[in-house]
Amino acid sequence: MKKSNSQTNLPGDSNLFQEIRELILSARMAVAKSIDSVQVMTCFEIGRRIVEHKQKGSERAEYGKQIVIELSRNLIREFGRGFSQSNLEYMRKFYLVYRNRLSEKSQTATGKFLELSQISQTQFMQFNNNFRLSWSHYVFLITIKDKNTRDFYEIEAVS
């Protein structure tokens, strides 16, 4: 059973509990932030792949719409919710809005990471420095058409 307050009955050093408690809370926050970062990287890369796939195919809007519909069906079947047509469109738009934030080399490294499930600490930190918010923040931000307004809200959210 969890103890709700920070009082402890440890003999000796009463700071031991506090130090370990703060270590655990800090680790949990770091894990949550890492998960958010990996989710943002994954959504960016899914968006990139959708955009690139559409460009290789017909330029007709109907073709692109059909790709997203079929992709959504297949992803939902395998991974469950979270890959609706609208979510895939958010990912596509996220990539289009923010693709200039990463160099071509960084985008390639991100794509390789997601293919090989390996990434260097440097690559992860570079992506993390460019995208410091959670996916839900970016879903909101991409709805803002004016770049200056979007940048303002992003800076405020990071603060």
One Martini backbone bead per residue (centre of mass of N, CA, C, O) as a GRO file, in nm:
protein
  159
    1MET     BB    1   0.096   0.036   0.022
    2LYS     BB    2   0.068   0.362  -0.014
    3LYS     BB    3   0.228   0.647   0.092
    4SER     BB    4   0.118   0.985   0.101
    5ASN     BB    5   0.345   1.072   0.271
    6SER     BB    6   0.687   1.184   0.376
    7GLN     BB    7   0.682   1.007   0.610
    8THR     BB    8   0.913   0.829   0.833
    9ASN     BB    9   1.050   0.525   1.020
   10LEU     BB   10   1.346   0.551   0.980
   11PRO     BB   11   1.636   0.479   1.087
   12GLY     BB   12   1.831   0.750   1.110
   13ASP     BB   13   1.824   0.862   0.800
   14SER     BB   14   1.561   1.074   0.696
   15ASN     BB   15   1.663   1.138   0.389
   16LEU     BB   16   1.647   0.872   0.231
   17PHE     BB   17   1.356   0.874   0.141
   18GLN     BB   18   1.360   1.144  -0.012
   19GLU     BB   19   1.581   1.072  -0.215
   20ILE     BB   20   1.438   0.825  -0.339
   21ARG     BB   21   1.174   0.959  -0.413
   22GLU     BB   22   1.301   1.170  -0.610
   23LEU     BB   23   1.430   0.964  -0.797
   24ILE     BB   24   1.169   0.824  -0.888
   25LEU     BB   25   1.020   1.075  -0.994
   26SER     BB   26   1.237   1.156  -1.199
   27ALA     BB   27   1.234   0.894  -1.363
   28ARG     BB   28   0.935   0.908  -1.447
   29MET     BB   29   0.959   1.174  -1.601
   30ALA     BB   30   1.174   1.080  -1.805
   31VAL     BB   31   1.005   0.855  -1.929
   32ALA     BB   32   0.767   1.026  -2.024
   33LYS     BB   33   0.936   1.211  -2.208
   34SER     BB   34   1.047   0.987  -2.390
   35ILE     BB   35   0.777   0.889  -2.493
   36ASP     BB   36   0.690   1.153  -2.621
   37SER     BB   37   0.931   1.175  -2.817
   38VAL     BB   38   0.881   0.909  -2.969
   39GLN     BB   39   0.600   0.983  -3.066
   40VAL     BB   40   0.680   1.231  -3.229
   41MET     BB   41   0.877   1.086  -3.415
   42THR     BB   42   0.674   0.886  -3.531
   43CYS     BB   43   0.473   1.092  -3.648
   44PHE     BB   44   0.673   1.231  -3.833
   45GLU     BB   45   0.747   0.974  -3.997
   46ILE     BB   46   0.467   0.903  -4.095
   47GLY     BB   47   0.420   1.168  -4.242
   48ARG     BB   48   0.657   1.142  -4.438
   49ARG     BB   49   0.568   0.875  -4.573
   50ILE     BB   50   0.302   0.974  -4.681
   51VAL     BB   51   0.406   1.204  -4.853
   52GLU     BB   52   0.605   1.037  -5.028
   53HIS     BB   53   0.398   0.837  -5.138
   54LYS     BB   54   0.210   1.040  -5.275
   55GLN     BB   55   0.432   1.161  -5.470
   56LYS     BB   56   0.477   0.888  -5.628
   57GLY     BB   57   0.206   0.916  -5.704
   58SER     BB   58  -0.063   1.047  -5.758
   59GLU     BB   59  -0.203   1.380  -5.745
   60ARG     BB   60  -0.460   1.288  -5.664
   61ALA     BB   61  -0.675   1.316  -5.405
   62GLU     BB   62  -0.810   1.035  -5.409
   63TYR     BB   63  -0.554   0.868  -5.376
   64GLY     BB   64  -0.465   0.983  -5.099
   65LYS     BB   65  -0.725   0.911  -4.948
   66GLN     BB   66  -0.712   0.602  -4.992
   67ILE     BB   67  -0.448   0.550  -4.848
   68VAL     BB   68  -0.542   0.647  -4.566
   69ILE     BB   69  -0.775   0.452  -4.533
   70GLU     BB   70  -0.614   0.185  -4.558
   71LEU     BB   71  -0.402   0.241  -4.346
   72SER     BB   72  -0.595   0.274  -4.111
   73ARG     BB   73  -0.721  -0.004  -4.114
   74ASN     BB   74  -0.457  -0.167  -4.074
   75LEU     BB   75  -0.357  -0.031  -3.810
   76ILE     BB   76  -0.604  -0.086  -3.637
   77ARG     BB   77  -0.599  -0.392  -3.661
   78GLU     BB   78  -0.307  -0.413  -3.523
   79PHE     BB   79  -0.304  -0.142  -3.296
   80GLY     BB   80  -0.551   0.015  -3.292
   81ARG     BB   81  -0.607   0.287  -3.178
   82GLY     BB   82  -0.469   0.605  -3.329
   83PHE     BB   83  -0.522   0.544  -3.670
   84SER     BB   84  -0.689   0.739  -3.792
   85GLN     BB   85  -0.746   0.942  -4.044
   86SER     BB   86  -0.708   1.200  -3.878
   87ASN     BB   87  -0.437   1.121  -3.748
   88LEU     BB   88  -0.283   1.086  -4.015
   89GLU     BB   89  -0.330   1.380  -4.102
   90TYR     BB   90  -0.175   1.504  -3.869
   91MET     BB   91   0.096   1.375  -3.938
   92ARG     BB   92   0.122   1.497  -4.216
   93LYS     BB   93   0.099   1.794  -4.124
   94PHE     BB   94   0.332   1.794  -3.926
   95TYR     BB   95   0.547   1.748  -4.132
   96LEU     BB   96   0.486   1.992  -4.318
   97VAL     BB   97   0.526   2.214  -4.094
   98TYR     BB   98   0.822   2.076  -3.960
   99ARG     BB   99   1.046   1.982  -4.174
  100ASN     BB  100   1.250   2.239  -4.149
  101ARG     BB  101   1.366   2.176  -3.857
  102LEU     BB  102   1.510   1.952  -4.008
  103SER     BB  103   1.747   1.806  -4.142
  104GLU     BB  104   1.802   1.572  -4.372
  105LYS     BB  105   1.988   1.404  -4.190
  106SER     BB  106   1.791   1.381  -3.948
  107GLN     BB  107   1.561   1.244  -4.101
  108THR     BB  108   1.720   0.996  -4.178
  109ALA     BB  109   1.790   0.910  -3.889
  110THR     BB  110   1.500   0.876  -3.797
  111GLY     BB  111   1.420   0.662  -4.005
  112LYS     BB  112   1.635   0.456  -3.917
  113PHE     BB  113   1.542   0.424  -3.630
  114LEU     BB  114   1.251   0.318  -3.710
  115GLU     BB  115   1.372   0.066  -3.860
  116LEU     BB  116   1.609  -0.035  -3.634
  117SER     BB  117   1.579   0.052  -3.330
  118GLN     BB  118   1.802   0.288  -3.353
  119ILE     BB  119   1.981   0.539  -3.152
  120SER     BB  120   2.143   0.803  -3.085
  121GLN     BB  121   2.181   1.034  -2.849
  122THR     BB  122   2.224   1.270  -3.045
  123GLN     BB  123   1.971   1.231  -3.220
  124PHE     BB  124   1.766   1.249  -2.992
  125MET     BB  125   1.849   1.533  -2.892
  126GLN     BB  126   1.794   1.683  -3.152
  127PHE     BB  127   1.497   1.623  -3.165
  128ASN     BB  128   1.428   1.722  -2.878
  129ASN     BB  129   1.518   2.023  -2.930
  130ASN     BB  130   1.293   2.063  -3.165
  131PHE     BB  131   1.085   1.870  -2.983
  132ARG     BB  132   0.931   1.962  -2.663
  133LEU     BB  133   0.658   1.836  -2.706
  134SER     BB  134   0.370   1.695  -2.728
  135TRP     BB  135   0.151   1.566  -2.942
  136SER     BB  136  -0.099   1.732  -2.849
  137HIS     BB  137   0.033   2.003  -2.901
  138TYR     BB  138   0.078   1.966  -3.211
  139VAL     BB  139  -0.214   1.928  -3.289
  140PHE     BB  140  -0.285   2.216  -3.216
  141LEU     BB  141  -0.066   2.382  -3.375
  142ILE     BB  142  -0.145   2.285  -3.675
  143THR     BB  143  -0.417   2.465  -3.671
  144ILE     BB  144  -0.223   2.703  -3.705
  145LYS     BB  145  -0.156   2.899  -3.977
  146ASP     BB  146   0.016   3.104  -3.839
  147LYS     BB  147   0.345   3.095  -3.771
  148ASN     BB  148   0.382   3.313  -3.549
  149THR     BB  149   0.158   3.210  -3.366
  150ARG     BB  150   0.259   2.922  -3.338
  151ASP     BB  151   0.536   2.997  -3.217
  152PHE     BB  152   0.430   3.140  -2.969
  153TYR     BB  153   0.274   2.896  -2.844
  154GLU     BB  154   0.517   2.712  -2.826
  155ILE     BB  155   0.687   2.881  -2.634
  156GLU     BB  156   0.478   2.891  -2.408
  157ALA     BB  157   0.456   2.583  -2.363
  158VAL     BB  158   0.752   2.538  -2.286
  159SER     BB  159   0.738   2.747  -2.042
   0.00000   0.00000   0.00000
